[in-house]
Amino acid sequence: MKFQKYMDKKKFKIVITVGDESGIGPEIILKALSSKELSREFDYLIVGSKKILQDTFMHLKFLGVKDIIDPNYLQIEDPEVPFEGLNPKSSFGNASFHYLLEAIKIVQEYPCSALVTGPICKKSWFMSGHNFSGQTEVLAESCGARNVGMLFTAKSPFTGWRFNTLLATSHIALSDVPKKLTYKLIHSKLDLLSEFCSNYTKFPNLKVAGLNPHAGEEGLLGTEEIDWINNAVKTWRDKNKSINLLGPIPPDTCWNSSAKAWRDKEAETHDGILAMYHDQGLIPMKVIALNYSVNTTLGLPFVRTSPDHGTAFDIAGKGIAQSQSMIEAIKTAIDLTRNSTLFNTH
């Protein structure tokens, strides 16, 4: 494979996809890799168009942006992408899809590596014929992973505490959430969350958020909790006695302790929360952790992280995109691999 020319078996490699190149992906990568927050002891390999990265660099310099890295100093894997019509949106979507596939191949071939993915546009994927609801689903299929989870994690710059929220369901309509939630699903996600948190603490403290307001108010505001969620949590707890599991907790108070632990070293902490659906988990994560939140996929044979924001087409090319979440995604990929049982196993 062409990428073998970049390989140094002795160095840990971070493979970074640019995502949709009509968004802010190229900009935040050039900004992030110039940051002093990132260690230079690792190899960084970018998967994307070298020309677009160079054009982005020149444009940002023209705008007066100073803290960016020259692509000529980067290792760039620029794969051939099948031609996809004349529609720019679908062409960029098609390219970002193939960048992801190429990056997966590289990480699977190289045993000492982690993957960081830039933001993509799901609609552009659909327009170019790639019918996946997100990068997580492509990763799961490519790796043959049956039980994967979308975890959002953030390390507090104030206390050093790691804030973790796992989603029981992810990219589906809110009306479909109660249909997708099952006894088996709750157990499988708790398995993933406890395994992840066990990398940091021997006896994790976990929480489960309720599905309904006030966790159903004993059936007055929804019956899922009393029908089966309460029992699902209890039976998992009974099988995992070394783990302190609370819930289901009313969603409007479940993350109160997270907000305190984020800023106060003396506050009581927990190790992970299982949210029932996408926005239930993402709203408190983004409000509390702001630009420090990182998306990572659990259940893969390697570590994968991503910034927790999208393509931001509205500010692309303006030079004003914040790169902190990309910096955190790279730092988290390094941190998780160092602390993870996945290290050197793929």
N, C-alpha and C positions, 0 to 999 in steps of 0.2 A: 504494500500500500504506500501511497505517496507520503503519508504523514510519518512513516518510519524514519525519515531523514531528521526529524526533530527529536527523536527519542533519546533520552539519557536515563538509563535504568536506575541510576543512583539518586535521581532527584524526583521529589514529589511534584507532579504536574497538575495544574489547574487548567482544564479545558473550558473555554468560554465561547458560547455562541452569541452572535450579534443580535439574533432575533429578527424582527421586521426592520429592515434598513431604512424604511421611510418614516420610522418613528425615532425615538430618542436613544435607541440601543447603541449605535456607534458612538454617539456623544458621551454617554455615561461610562462606556468602557474606556475611552481615551482619558476621561477625567479620573476615573477610579484608579487606573493603572499608573497614574502620575502621583497618587497619594502616598504620603509618608507613612500612612497607617498600615500599608501592605508590606510584608516582608519580601526582601529580594532573594531569599534563599530558595525560592520555589521557581519552577518554570511556568510561564503563562503562555498558553497556546490559544490563539483566537481562530474561530471557524467562521468565515464570512468573506465578503468581497474586499480584497486588498485595495482596489481602486476606490470603493466607497469610503473606506476608512481613511485613505489618503485625502480624498475630496473633503471629507468631514473635518479633518485636521486643518486643512488650508482655510476652509470656511470659518472655523472657530477662531483661528489666528487672525483672520480678517476682522472678525467681530471684536477682537481684543481679549479673548479668553486666554489666560496665561497658563493655568495649571492643567495642561494636557500633554500626553506623551506622543511623540512622533511615531507613526506606524512603522517607519523604517527600522525602528529599534525593537519591533515586536516579531514574534514568531506567528505567522499567519498561514492557516490552511485554507486555501481558496478553492473549494471543490467545484467541479463542473456541475451545473444545474440544468436539468432538462428544460428546454424552452417552453414557456407557458403563455401563449397568446400575446396580445398587444395591450391588454388592460394592465396598467401599472400596479393597481392594488392586488390583483391576483398574481402578478409576476413576483412582487415582493413577498406575498404569502407563500408562494411555491418555493422561493429561495429559502425562506426561513425554515420551512418544513425540511428541506433537504440538508440544511446546515445542522439541524437537530439530529437527523439520521447519521450524518457523518461523524458528529461529535460522539454519539453513542458508540459507534464502531471503534473510535479511538480509545475511549475510556474502557471498553470491554477488552481491547487488545493490550492495554497498558495496566499492569497490576497495581501501580502506585500512583493513582490519579483520582480526581473528583471532577464533577461536571457542574458548571454554573451556566444557566441559560438566560439569555436576554429576553425581553418581553416580545410576545407575538400578538398578532391580531387574528382571532378565531374566525371572524367573518371572511378575512382574506384567505384563510386556509380552505374554507368551504367553497369560496369562489374558484379556487384552483383545483378543486376536486379531492381535497384531503379532509375526510369527514370524521374528524376527531374533535372532541369538545375542549381539548387543551393538551399541553405538553405532557402532563402527568399520564394521560391515557396512552400516548405514543410510547413513553418510557416503559410503562407496564407491559404493553404488548410486545415491544422489542426485546424485553428481558424475560418474557414469559412469567412475569410476577403476578400471582393470583391475589394476594392480599397487599394492597398498597394504600398509603394514607397521605393526605395533604396536611402537613404540619406547618404551622407558622411559629417561628421561634425568634426571639430577640434577646440580646444580652444587654442589660441595663448599663449605660455609661456612668451611672451614679453609684450603683451598688455592686455591679458584677453579677447580679442574679439573672439566671436564664429563664425567660418567660415563654411557656410553650402552650399552644392551643392546637389540638388536632380536630379535623372536621370528620364527622361521621358520614355526611354526604357532602358533595362538592358542587360541581357545575350542573345543577339541575334546577328546574323551576320550583318555586316555593310550594306550589300546589302538589308537586310530586314527592315532596319530602316524607310525609307520613306513609306513603306507599312504599318507599324505598327502605325506610327504617325497619329493621328486623332484629329479633333476638340474636341471631347469628352475627349480624353486622356489628351490633354493639359490642359483642364479645371479641370479635376479630380486631376492631379498632382499639379496644382497651388493651389487647395483647400487644399491638404495635406501640401504643403510647407507653405502656409499662416497660417494654423492652428498650425503647429509646431512653427513657428517663433513668433506667438502671445503669446506663453508661456513666451517669454522674453521681448517683446515690444508690446505696444498697437497698434501702427501703423507701421507695417513692411515695409521696403523698399526692393523690390524684383526685380530681373532681369530675362529675358529670353534670352538665347543664340539662335542665328539663326542656321538653319540647314546647309546652304550652305556657302561657303567662302564669306566674306563680306555681309552675310545675303542675298545672292542672287544677289546683285548689281542691284536691280530693274529688276530682271528677266534675266539678262545676264549670271549669273553663277548658275542658278537653279530657278525654278518658284514656289517652295512650299511656300515661304514667301508671294509673291504677290497673289498667288492663294487662300491661306487660313490661313496661320500662323499669318500674320499681323492682320487679322480680328478676329481670335481666341483670340489673346492677347487683342485686343481692347474690345471685348464684355465681356471678363472676368473682365477687368479693370472697365468697365462701371457698372458692377454688384457689384463691391467691391471697392467703392469710398474711403474707409478709408485706403486703401493700395496703396502705390506708386509703380507702376509696370512699368518698362522700358523694351523695346524690341519690336521685336527681335534685339539683338545687335550682330554685327559681332563677331564671336567666337574668333578670334585672339586678340581682345582687351577686351572681356567681363570680364576676370579675372584680368586685370591690377590693378584695384583698390583693389582687394583681396590681391595681393602681397604687396601693400603698407600698407594696414590696418593690415596685419599680424605682421609687425615689427614697425610701427609708430603709437604711441598713438594719434598723431595729425591728422592722415589721415582720410579722409572721409570714412565712413563705410556703408555697406549694410547688410541686414539680411539673404538673401538667393538668390541662382541662380538656375534656372531650365536649365539643360543641355539636349540636344536632344538625346544623346546616350552615351554609357558606357565610351569610351575612351575620348570623348570630355570633360566629367566632371572629370574623374579620373586623367588625366594627370596633369591639374593645381592643383588639390587637393594634389596629391602626391609630386609634385615639390615644392609647397609652404609650405605645412604642414609637409612634410616628414613623420616621424614616429609618428606624433601626430594625424593623420587622423583615424577616426573610422567609420565603416559601421553600420548604424542603420536602422531598418525597421519601416516605418511609416504605420499607419492604423491597427496595431494589438491591442488587448485588454491589452497588457503589453509592457514594454520597452524591446527591444532586441538590443544588440550591438555586434560588432565583430571587431577584428583587420582588417585593410584594406589590409593585405597581405595574401599570400597563404601558402601552406604546406612546401615550401622550402626543398624539398627532398634532394637537392644537399648538404645542410649543416646539415641535421638532424644527430644527434649523435656527432657532433663536439664541442658542447658547446659554439658556437659563435653566436647563434641566439639572436637578440635584442628583448627585452621584452617590450619596451616602448609603442608599439601600443596596446599590451594586457593590460598594466597598464592603458592606456588612455581609452580603451574599458570599463574597470571596473569602472573607475572614471566617465566616461560619463554616464554609466548605472545608477549610483547613482545620478548624477546631473540631468539627464533628468527626472528621477522618482520624484525627489524632486520638480522640476519645472513644471512637466507635469500635465495636467488635468486627466491623466490616473491613478494617484496615488490613490490606494485603491478602484479602480472601477472594477477590475476583480475578 
